[in-house]
Amino acid sequence: MNCKEQLTNLLQSDPKNYLIPTLIKEFELKSNVDLKNDVSLLKGMWELRWSSSTQPWLKQATWLENLQILDPGQKKGINLLRLSAPIGSVVGIAVEAELSINSSNQVGVQFKRGGWLGPSLGNGWRPKLLTRVNQSFPAWLDITGLDDTLRICRGNAGTCFALLKRPDLALNDWIPAPPKKMES
């Protein structure tokens, strides 16, 4: 089993395993991130499976989903905390952000609004109780490992994150596709 397969398996089955930091470093060394060509790989629903942070909401727990929803084409992102199913699909705590590509491996993050997100109501509308976020410092993520299922990144505070793509969740449930232009 190669490094990526072993890391992915541990992130799915044993996210507190002591081998994860070593496997992350190995995956990063083998990665050649170039967002100028690979930015489309960022698009989608990602679940945080491991973090070097000591903050409880950045630690993996079976009862909590920590999702990152990214659509760099629309320059939109959402960090979403919600309880695991079935109640998790009903409510969540979210922070919406504007994204920018700062360099070949860095995504800029400008947090805009945060608060409560309710359930999607059939027609795609979702009730929200969000307030403006006053971000007083620049934030970014250095993407240090990326493919179609695994993303390793390091935040501006030095925290390392390992995320797995969640193809079972729909991006458009959280960030609607832009309206199609009418042809004349």
WOVEN-V52539 format. One record per pair of residues at least 12 apart in sequence whose ideal C-beta (glycine too) atoms are under 10 Angstrom apart, sorted by the first residue. I is the first residue (numbers start at 1). J is the second residue. If there is no record, write none. Layout:
# WOVEN-V52539
i: {I,I}
j: {J,J}
This chain:
# WOVEN-V52539
i: {2,2,2,3,3,3,3,3,3,3,3,3,4,4,4,4,4,4,4,4,4,5,5,6,6,6,6,6,7,7,7,7,7,7,7,7,7,7,7,7,7,7,8,8,8,8,8,8,8,8,9,10,10,10,10,11,11,11,11,11,11,11,11,11,11,11,12,12,12,14,15,15,15,15,15,15,15,15,15,15,16,16,16,17,20,20,20,20,20,21,21,21,21,23,23,23,24,24,24,24,24,24,24,24,24,24,25,25,25,25,26,27,27,27,27,27,27,27,28,28,28,28,28,28,28,29,29,30,31,31,31,31,31,31,31,31,31,32,32,32,32,33,33,33,33,33,33,33,33,33,33,33,33,34,34,34,34,34,35,35,35,35,35,35,35,35,35,35,36,36,36,36,37,38,38,38,38,38,38,39,39,39,39,39,39,39,39,40,40,40,41,41,41,41,41,41,41,41,41,41,42,42,42,42,42,42,42,42,42,42,42,42,42,42,42,43,43,43,43,43,43,43,43,43,44,44,44,44,44,44,44,44,44,44,44,44,44,45,45,45,45,45,45,45,45,45,45,45,45,45,45,45,45,45,45,46,46,46,46,46,46,46,46,46,46,46,46,46,46,46,46,46,47,47,47,47,47,47,47,47,47,47,47,47,47,48,48,48,48,48,48,48,48,48,48,48,48,48,49,49,49,49,49,49,50,50,50,50,50,50,51,51,51,51,51,51,51,52,52,52,52,52,52,52,53,53,53,53,53,53,54,55,57,57,57,58,58,58,58,60,61,61,62,63,63,63,64,64,64,64,64,65,65,65,65,65,65,65,65,65,65,65,66,66,66,66,66,66,67,67,67,67,67,67,67,67,67,67,67,68,68,68,68,68,68,68,68,69,69,69,69,69,69,69,69,69,69,70,70,70,70,70,70,70,70,71,71,71,71,71,71,71,71,72,72,72,72,73,73,73,73,74,74,74,74,74,74,74,75,75,75,75,75,75,75,76,76,76,76,76,76,76,76,76,76,77,77,77,77,77,77,77,77,77,77,77,77,77,78,78,78,78,78,78,78,78,78,78,78,79,79,79,79,79,79,79,79,79,80,80,80,80,80,80,80,81,81,81,82,82,89,89,89,89,90,90,90,90,91,91,91,91,91,92,92,92,92,92,92,92,93,93,93,93,94,94,94,94,94,94,94,94,94,95,95,95,95,95,95,95,95,95,96,96,96,96,96,96,96,96,96,96,96,96,97,97,97,97,97,97,97,97,97,98,98,98,99,99,100,101,102,102,102,102,103,103,103,104,105,105,105,105,105,105,105,105,106,106,106,106,106,106,106,107,107,107,107,107,107,108,108,108,108,108,109,109,109,109,109,109,109,110,110,110,110,110,111,111,111,111,111,112,112,112,112,113,113,113,113,113,113,114,114,114,114,114,115,115,115,115,115,115,116,116,116,116,117,117,117,119,120,120,120,120,124,124,124,124,125,126,126,126,137,137,138,139,139,139,140,140,140,140,141,141,141,141,141,141,142,142,142,142,142,144,144,145,146,147,148,148,149,149,149,149,149,150,150,150,150,151,151,151}
j: {26,27,30,22,23,24,25,26,27,28,29,30,23,26,27,30,31,145,147,149,150,23,150,19,20,23,26,27,19,20,22,23,24,26,27,49,50,145,150,152,162,164,23,27,49,147,149,150,162,164,23,23,49,50,162,23,24,47,48,49,50,60,150,162,163,164,47,49,164,60,48,49,50,51,59,60,61,62,162,164,50,59,60,50,49,50,52,160,162,50,52,160,162,50,152,162,50,52,144,145,150,152,154,160,161,162,144,145,152,160,145,144,145,146,147,150,152,162,143,144,145,152,153,154,160,144,145,145,105,143,144,145,146,147,150,151,152,104,105,145,146,104,105,106,142,143,144,145,146,147,151,152,153,103,104,105,143,146,72,101,102,103,104,105,106,107,143,146,101,103,104,105,104,104,105,143,146,147,148,70,72,73,99,101,107,143,146,72,73,148,70,72,143,146,147,148,149,150,151,165,68,70,71,72,73,77,99,101,107,141,143,146,151,153,165,69,70,71,72,73,74,165,171,175,68,69,70,71,148,149,151,165,166,167,169,170,171,67,68,69,70,78,80,163,164,165,166,167,168,169,170,171,173,174,175,66,67,68,69,70,77,149,150,151,153,161,162,163,164,165,166,169,60,65,66,67,68,80,162,163,164,165,166,168,169,60,64,65,66,67,68,79,81,151,161,162,163,164,66,150,161,162,163,164,152,160,161,162,163,164,66,155,159,160,161,162,163,154,155,158,159,160,161,162,155,157,158,159,160,161,159,159,79,81,93,81,155,159,161,162,83,84,84,83,84,88,81,82,83,84,88,80,81,82,83,84,85,88,89,92,166,169,79,80,81,82,161,163,79,80,81,82,88,92,94,163,166,169,174,80,97,141,151,153,161,163,166,94,96,97,166,169,170,171,173,174,175,97,99,107,141,151,163,171,175,99,171,172,174,175,176,177,178,99,100,101,107,99,175,177,178,98,99,171,175,176,177,178,97,98,99,100,101,108,110,96,97,98,99,112,171,174,175,176,178,95,96,97,98,99,107,109,110,111,112,141,174,175,92,94,95,96,97,113,114,117,171,174,175,92,93,94,95,96,97,109,111,114,92,93,94,95,96,117,174,93,94,95,94,117,119,120,169,173,117,118,119,120,116,117,118,119,127,115,116,117,118,119,126,174,114,115,116,117,113,114,115,116,117,126,128,130,174,109,111,112,113,114,115,130,133,135,110,111,112,113,114,115,117,128,130,133,174,175,109,110,111,112,113,114,133,135,139,110,111,112,140,141,140,143,138,140,141,142,140,142,143,143,141,142,143,144,145,146,153,154,140,141,142,143,153,154,156,139,140,141,142,143,153,138,139,140,141,156,135,138,139,140,141,155,156,133,135,138,139,140,132,133,134,135,139,130,132,133,135,128,129,130,131,132,133,129,130,131,132,133,128,129,130,131,132,133,128,129,130,131,129,130,174,173,170,172,173,174,172,173,176,177,176,173,174,176,156,157,156,155,156,157,153,154,155,156,153,154,155,156,159,161,154,155,156,158,160,160,161,162,163,165,165,167,163,164,165,166,167,162,163,164,165,163,164,165}
